[in-house]
Structure formats: structure tokens, C-alpha cells
Amino acid sequence: MDLPPITELIPHRGRFLLLDRLVRLTDTEAEAVGRFGIEDVEGHFPGRPIVPGVLLLEGLAQTLAAADLARRRGKGEVPGTPLLTGFEKVRFRSPVFPPAEVVYTVVLQGERFGLLTARGTSRANGVRVATATLTGTVVHPS
């Protein structure tokens, strides 16, 4: 199956687009990849740069947005703007040192009152580096 370019699904651009490509997309799961170079985290622990945890979480949020918007598009719904509404049960398990390729996986768990819930995992070099439960929604223009 041909997967759409990430920029066809989510509105993020420039420095705020943390995903390079989708690698898997089903009705209940999405997996995306993003790369971090030393220049991307310059100044975050000079001399020993580390990818900030917030960027690992944002990569998960963007993966959730891509999964949700693709799912909605498949149902014929009008696209809107994806918004993150929360993180829970966040755990950082290992630091990520650039250069690194991070694989973001989200598993959709359900939707209630317009909020989509998913479980997310970030991995670098095959090692689980962050996990979280995410919630998000899509806002439509009024």
C-alpha cells in the first residue's frame, strides 16, 4: 500500500515537522519515522546533546494526528486541524543522542465525546525511549 506523504496529512511545516515519513498505517495503528541530527538539538546539553523529551512526545502527537486525519479522510470527512489535548502516563526510559532515527508508534484505543485516545511508544535504535497515553481532537473551521 502506498502511504501518503506526511505533509498531505498534517499541517506542520519547517522546524515543527518532526516526522520524515509514515511507514505503516492501518485503521488502528500508525508508525512514522523522524530523524534528529546534532544541529536539531544544538544547545540542549552542550558537549553531550540529547534529544529533548518534549520532541519525542511531539513526534507521537504528530503520528496520532496523521493517523486520525487519514482515518477521517477514509470515511469521507472534511479535514480539520488536529489538536493535542493531553498526555498522561508519560515515561522517559532512555536518552536519545543524535544522530538518531526515532520510530513513533501509536495504537488508537477509542473515541469518546470527540476525543481520540491512543497509546504511543517512541523507539530509537530498537530501544523504547518514551511511552505515553495521548488524547487529541480535530477542530473544524466555523
N, C-alpha and C positions, 0 to 999 in steps of 0.2 A: 504494500500500500504506500502510495506517495503521500508524504506528510507535507502540510503547507509550511512555507517559511514562517518563522516565529513572528516576523513583522506583519504578517497577514492576520494574526490573531490578537496580538496585544498592542496597545498604543505606545509602549515605552520605546524611547529612541536615545541615541547618543550614549553618554556615560551611564544613563539609567537603565539601559537594556543590558541585563546581566546574562541572558541566555543566547547561545550561539545557534542552537538548533533543537528541534524536537527529535527524539529518537524512537519514541513509542507513544501511541495514543489509542486508547480504547474507550468504551463507554464509562469505565470506572477507574481507569488509571492513565497517568501521563508521566512520561520521563523526558527530561531535557538535559542538555549539557551546556555548561558555561566554562570559560577559561579565565584564569587570573594570571596576569604577569606581574612582575615586581613593580612596574610602573603604575599598575592599578591600585596598589596599596602603599605606595611610597609615603613615608611619614608615619605609618602605623607600626610602631616599634622599630625605629631606625636602627639599622645594623642587623636586625633579625625580623624582617617584615612578616606579618601574619595577616591573613585574610580576616577582616572583621566579621564577627558572628552575625551582625545585622545584615551583611551582604549574603551570607548563607541562608538566612531567613527570607530575604527579599527574593532570592532565586527560587525558593519554594513558592512564595506568593505569586511570582510571575508564571511559574509552571501551573499552579492552580488556575490562574486567570486564563491561560491558554487552553487548559482542559475544559473549563466551564464555557468559554466562548465558542470553542469548537463543538461542544455538545449542544449548545443553544443554536448554533448555525445549522447543525444537522437536523434539528427539529423545525427549522424554518423560522426561528425567532429573529426579530430585529436586533442587531448587535447593540450593545450599550458600552458603558465604561466600567471595567472591573475595578472593584474597590476591596481592599483588605479590611476586614472588620475586627480581626483579632487573632492572637496567637495564645495558645495555652500549652502547658506541659512541655515547655521548651527545655531542651538539654543540649549542651555543647559537650561533645565527647572526646574530641581530639582537635588540636590546632591544625590549620591548613597553611602551609608555607608555599608561596609561589616560586616558580611557575607551577600551576596546578590546574587540572581539569576536574570540575565538580559535576557529579551526576545528581540531578534532583528528581526524586520520585514522589508523586502524590497519588494517594488512593482515596477516591471520593467515598464518603461514608453516608451521606444523606443530605437532604434539603428540607428545611423547615422555615416557614414564615419568610421565604425569600433568601434565607442564609444557607449557603452551601458549606458543609463541613468536610474536611479531608485530613488525613494523616500524612505527614511529609517526612522524608528522610533525605539528607544530603550525604553524599559519599565522595571521598577523594582518594585516589589510588586504591579503590576497593574497600576502604575503611569507612565505617559510619562515623561521620563527624558532627552531625546535628540531627535532632528529631524535634518535631512539634506537631501539635494539632492546630489547624488553620481554619478560620471561617472567612467567608467573603460573600460579596453580593455583586450584582450588576445594576448600575443606575442607568436609566433611560432618559434621554433628553425630554424636558417637559414642554 
